[in-house]
Amino acid sequence: MLFKRDKGKKKREWAIGLDFGASEVRGIVIRRCGSALEIEAYGERPLAVTVGKPGDGLLAGVQVAELLDGLKVQDRRVFAAISSPSTVVCQTELPRIPLEEVRSALKLNSSRYLHRDFSNCYLDVVELVEPNPDAKSPKAAKMQLLVGGASKEDVLWYRDVLVAAKARPEVVEPTAIAVVNALQAIEPEICQKEIVLLVDIGMRSTAMSFLRRGLPLFTRIMRFGGQQVTEYIGQMLTMEPAHAEEEKIKMTETVQPMVRTAISPLARELRSSIDFFERQYECRVSRAFGCGGSAGSPKMLEIIGREAGINIEMWDSVQRLGTTRFRGDATQLATKSPALAAVVGAAVARL
C-alpha cells in the first residue's frame, strides 16, 4: 500500500524502515544476505510532540534525524509506517480496469466506490492477487482490491517531518498495512496454510486483519489501545499515568480484573469481527497472533483472548531475521519483538 510509488527497478539489497507511533519513532535497517534477511541496526526515539500539530513537525524532524544518525546510514531513502487517527484500510471489489484508473476514480468520487467520502484523504490501492495462480485460468471479471490511506493533513505532516530530517520518503503506508506486510514476508508458510487473524494493539488504536492464503480479506480498526487500559487503571487506583503504566506491565492479580473490565470493548469488537469474517467468507480462523506494544504482555493477550473466545499467540516479528550483523544487543532487541512488527514490515516488504 503505497502513497508514493517505489520506482526502483533494481532489486534492493537493504532498506530502512521507520514506524511512527503515538509517542515514539522506531527505525531499522534490514539487509538481504543471499536468501536470508539480516538486521543491521535498530533504534528508537521518543516523539516529544503532538503528532499532526502544526509547528511540531520541525521538532519531530530533529528527533527523526537523530534516530537516522544513530542507525549510521548514508542513504536517507526510507519506508515509513504511520499510526494516524485518520487511517483508512478497507477491501472492495471493482470491474477489472487498470489500477491507475481505479486510483483516479477513487480520487474523484470515493463515496461511490467505498460508500464513504474520503475526499480529504490520500488513498492508494493494490489488487489482492492469489499467490502462484494457475496461468491457464482466465482472469476474473472483477478484481479484489485493498485500499489504504489517511487524511491529507496527516500525511503531509509526516512528509514534512521526514523532509526536515533530510530523509527521502519512498513509501508512506498505514501501520495496519505494514504489520500485514511483515507477517506475509516472514511467515509465508503460516499465511498459506492457515486462516490467520493478526491483532495489532497500539497505544491508541487496534487493527484486526484477517488473512486467507496470505491475502488480507478484511480489516477493522478500532480507536482503542493500551492507553485506554492505562487510563482506567489510573482512575481506579488514583495514580499518575506513569505509575498506572507500571501496574499494567506488572499485571498483578489485583490489577487483572481492572484490565479485564477495561479491555472488554476491544474483546467484544474482536469477537464481532471474527463472527462477521467467518460468516462472510465461510471459513474459520485457525491461528491468531498479537503484535504491537501491548502484545508484549502475555497476560494481556491471555485476557483479551479469553474474553473474545480465541487463543492469541504473541508474534515474534524478528525471530526469523538474522542478527549476526546487528550492531547492538540482539537479546534486548528480541524482548521488543511484538512492538517491532510495523517497522520490520515497512522494511522487509521492499526486499
C-alpha positions in Angstrom: 0.0 0.0 0.0 2.0 3.0 -1.3 1.3 6.7 -1.2 4.4 7.2 -3.3 5.5 4.7 -6.0 8.6 2.8 -5.3 10.1 3.1 -8.8 13.4 1.4 -8.2 13.8 -1.4 -10.8 16.9 -2.8 -9.3 16.5 -5.5 -6.7 17.1 -3.9 -3.3 19.8 -5.3 -1.1 18.8 -3.3 2.0 16.1 -1.0 3.3 15.4 1.5 6.1 12.1 1.1 7.8 10.5 3.8 10.1 7.5 3.3 12.3 5.8 6.5 13.7 3.9 5.5 16.8 1.8 7.8 19.0 4.7 8.6 21.3 7.9 7.4 19.6 9.5 6.6 16.3 11.4 3.4 15.6 13.9 2.8 12.9 15.5 -0.4 11.5 18.0 -1.3 8.8 17.5 -4.8 7.2 19.8 -6.2 4.6 19.4 -9.2 2.2 22.2 -11.7 2.5 21.6 -14.4 0.0 18.3 -15.9 0.8 18.3 -14.6 4.4 17.4 -11.3 5.9 19.7 -9.7 8.5 19.0 -6.9 10.9 21.9 -4.4 10.8 20.8 -1.7 13.1 17.8 -0.6 15.2 17.0 2.5 17.2 14.1 4.4 18.7 13.4 7.9 19.9 10.6 9.5 21.9 8.4 11.9 19.9 8.1 14.8 22.3 5.5 16.4 20.1 1.8 16.3 19.4 1.5 14.3 16.2 -0.2 16.3 13.5 0.1 19.6 15.4 1.2 22.5 13.1 4.7 23.7 14.2 5.7 20.5 15.9 6.9 18.9 12.6 10.3 20.6 12.8 11.0 19.3 16.3 9.9 15.9 15.3 12.2 16.2 12.3 15.1 16.8 14.6 14.2 13.6 16.6 14.0 11.5 13.4 17.3 12.9 12.2 18.9 11.9 15.5 17.4 8.4 15.0 18.8 8.1 11.5 22.2 9.3 12.6 22.2 6.5 15.2 21.5 4.0 12.5 24.7 5.1 10.8 23.3 5.1 7.3 24.4 7.4 4.5 21.5 6.9 2.2 18.4 8.5 3.7 15.7 6.8 1.5 13.2 5.5 4.0 10.0 3.5 4.0 7.6 4.8 6.7 4.6 3.3 8.5 2.4 5.8 10.2 -0.2 5.4 13.0 -2.8 8.1 12.4 -6.4 8.5 13.8 -7.5 9.1 10.2 -6.1 5.8 8.9 -8.4 4.1 6.3 -8.0 0.4 5.4 -10.7 -1.4 3.5 -11.4 -4.0 0.9 -13.6 -3.6 -2.2 -14.4 -5.2 -5.5 -14.5 -3.4 -8.8 -14.7 -4.4 -12.5 -11.3 -5.2 -14.0 -9.7 -1.9 -15.1 -6.1 -0.6 -14.9 -5.2 0.4 -11.3 -4.3 3.9 -12.4 -7.9 4.3 -13.5 -9.1 3.0 -10.1 -6.9 5.5 -8.3 -8.3 8.3 -10.4 -11.9 7.1 -9.8 -11.3 7.0 -6.0 -9.8 10.4 -6.1 -12.8 11.9 -7.9 -15.6 10.1 -6.2 -14.6 7.8 -3.3 -18.1 7.7 -1.8 -19.4 5.9 -5.0 -17.0 3.0 -4.7 -16.3 2.9 -1.0 -19.6 4.1 0.3 -17.9 6.8 2.4 -16.5 10.2 1.5 -12.7 10.1 1.6 -12.2 13.3 -0.5 -10.0 14.7 2.3 -7.7 11.6 2.2 -4.8 10.4 0.2 -5.8 6.9 -1.0 -3.9 4.2 -2.7 -5.0 0.8 -3.9 -3.4 -2.6 -4.8 -5.0 -5.7 -6.2 -5.2 -8.8 -4.0 -3.8 -11.5 -6.2 -3.7 -15.2 -5.3 -0.1 -16.3 -5.0 1.0 -18.8 -7.6 -2.1 -18.5 -9.7 -2.9 -21.0 -12.4 -1.5 -19.4 -15.6 -4.2 -21.2 -17.6 -7.0 -19.8 -15.6 -8.7 -16.8 -17.1 -8.7 -13.6 -15.1 -11.9 -12.9 -13.2 -14.2 -10.2 -14.5 -13.8 -8.4 -11.2 -10.8 -7.7 -9.0 -10.4 -7.7 -5.3 -8.8 -4.5 -4.1 -7.1 -3.4 -0.9 -7.5 0.4 -0.3 -5.4 2.3 2.3 -4.9 5.9 3.2 -5.0 8.7 5.7 -6.1 12.3 5.8 -4.1 14.7 3.6 -3.3 16.8 6.7 -1.8 13.8 8.5 0.2 12.5 5.5 1.6 15.9 4.7 2.6 16.4 8.4 4.6 13.2 8.3 6.1 14.1 5.0 7.3 17.4 6.4 8.8 15.7 9.4 10.8 13.4 7.1 11.9 16.3 4.9 13.0 18.2 8.0 15.1 15.1 8.9 16.7 15.2 5.5 15.2 11.9 4.7 13.7 10.8 1.4 10.3 9.2 1.9 10.0 6.5 -0.7 6.8 5.0 0.8 4.3 6.1 3.4 1.8 3.5 4.5 -0.6 2.8 7.4 0.8 0.7 10.2 -2.1 -1.7 9.7 -0.7 -2.5 6.3 2.9 -2.6 7.4 2.2 -5.3 10.1 0.5 -7.5 7.4 3.5 -7.0 5.1 5.7 -8.3 7.9 3.6 -11.4 8.5 3.4 -12.2 4.8 7.2 -11.8 4.3 8.4 -13.6 7.5 5.7 -16.3 7.9 4.8 -17.3 4.3 4.0 -20.9 5.2 1.7 -20.0 8.0 0.0 -17.5 5.8 -0.6 -20.1 3.1 -1.7 -22.9 5.3 -3.7 -21.1 8.0 -6.6 -18.6 8.1 -4.9 -16.0 10.2 -6.1 -13.2 12.4 -3.4 -10.6 13.2 -4.3 -8.2 16.1 -2.0 -5.2 16.2 -2.6 -3.4 19.6 -1.1 0.0 19.6 -1.2 2.8 22.1 -4.4 4.4 20.8 -5.8 2.0 18.3 -6.1 -1.7 17.4 -6.1 -3.1 13.9 -7.6 -6.6 13.3 -6.6 -8.1 9.9 -7.9 -11.4 8.6 -5.8 -13.3 6.0 -6.6 -16.3 3.9 -3.9 -17.8 1.6 -1.8 -14.8 2.6 -4.3 -12.2 1.3 -5.8 -9.6 3.7 -9.5 -10.0 3.1 -10.9 -8.0 5.9 -9.5 -5.3 8.2 -11.2 -3.5 11.1 -9.6 -0.6 13.0 -10.8 0.3 16.5 -9.9 3.5 18.3 -8.9 1.6 21.4 -5.4 0.7 22.6 -3.1 0.3 25.5 -3.5 3.9 26.6 -7.2 3.4 27.5 -6.3 0.5 29.7 -3.6 2.5 31.5 -6.1 5.4 32.0 -8.7 3.1 33.5 -6.1 1.6 35.9 -5.1 5.1 36.9 -8.7 6.2 37.6 -9.4 3.1 39.7 -6.2 3.3 41.7 -5.9 7.2 41.6 -2.4 7.0 40.1 -0.5 9.1 37.7 -0.3 7.7 34.1 3.4 6.6 34.6 2.6 4.6 37.7 -0.6 3.2 36.1 1.5 2.0 33.1 3.9 0.3 35.5 1.0 -1.5 37.2 -0.3 -2.6 33.8 3.0 -4.1 32.9 3.3 -5.9 36.3 -0.2 -7.3 35.8 -0.7 -8.4 39.4 -3.7 -10.3 40.5 -5.2 -7.1 41.9 -4.9 -5.3 38.5 -6.0 -8.2 36.3 -9.8 -7.7 37.0 -9.4 -4.0 36.1 -7.6 -4.9 32.9 -10.4 -7.3 32.1 -13.0 -4.6 32.5 -11.1 -2.0 30.6 -10.4 -4.3 27.7 -13.9 -5.6 27.3 -14.9 -3.2 24.5 -11.9 -4.4 22.5 -12.8 -8.1 23.2 -16.4 -7.6 22.1 -15.3 -5.9 18.9 -12.8 -8.6 18.2 -15.4 -11.3 18.7 -17.8 -9.5 16.5 -15.2 -9.1 13.8 -14.3 -12.8 13.9 -18.0 -13.8 13.6 -18.5 -11.4 10.7 -15.4 -12.6 8.8 -16.3 -16.3 9.3 -19.8 -15.8 8.1 -18.8 -13.6 5.2 -16.1 -15.9 3.8 -17.4 -19.2 5.1 -14.3 -20.3 6.9 -12.9 -20.4 10.4 -9.9 -18.6 11.9 -7.3 -21.2 12.7 -4.5 -19.1 14.1 -4.5 -15.7 15.8 -1.4 -13.6 16.5 -0.9 -10.5 18.6 1.6 -7.7 17.9 2.1 -4.1 18.9 3.3 -2.6 22.2 0.5 -4.1 24.4 1.1 -7.5 22.9 4.4 -7.7 24.7 2.4 -8.8 27.8 1.4 -12.5 27.6 -1.2 -11.9 30.3 -2.8 -9.1 28.3 -3.2 -11.4 25.3 -4.5 -14.1 27.5 -7.2 -11.8 29.0 -8.2 -10.5 25.6 -8.3 -14.0 24.1 -10.3 -15.4 26.9 -12.9 -12.6 26.7 -13.1 -12.9 22.9 -13.1 -16.7 22.9 -9.9 -17.2 20.9 -6.3 -18.1 21.7 -4.0 -15.3 20.7 -0.3 -16.1 20.3 2.4 -13.5 20.8 4.0 -13.0 17.4 7.8 -12.6 17.4 8.4 -10.5 14.3 12.2 -10.8 14.4 12.7 -14.4 15.3 13.4 -15.4 11.7 15.7 -12.5 10.9 19.4 -12.9 11.3 21.3 -10.8 13.8 24.9 -11.8 13.1 25.5 -8.3 11.5 23.5 -6.5 14.2 25.3 -3.5 15.7 23.6 -3.8 19.1 22.2 -6.1 21.8 20.3 -8.9 20.0 18.9 -10.2 23.2 17.4 -6.9 24.2 16.1 -6.5 20.7 14.2 -9.8 21.0 12.4 -8.5 24.1 10.9 -5.8 21.9 9.8 -8.1 19.1 6.0 -7.7 19.4 6.3 -3.9 19.1 8.6 -4.2 16.0 6.1 -5.7 13.5 5.3 -2.4 11.8 8.9 -1.2 11.5 10.0 -4.6 10.3 7.2 -4.7 7.8 8.0 -1.3 6.4 11.5 -2.5 5.5 11.1 -6.2 4.5 8.2 -5.5 2.1 10.7 -3.7 -0.1 13.1 -6.7 0.0 
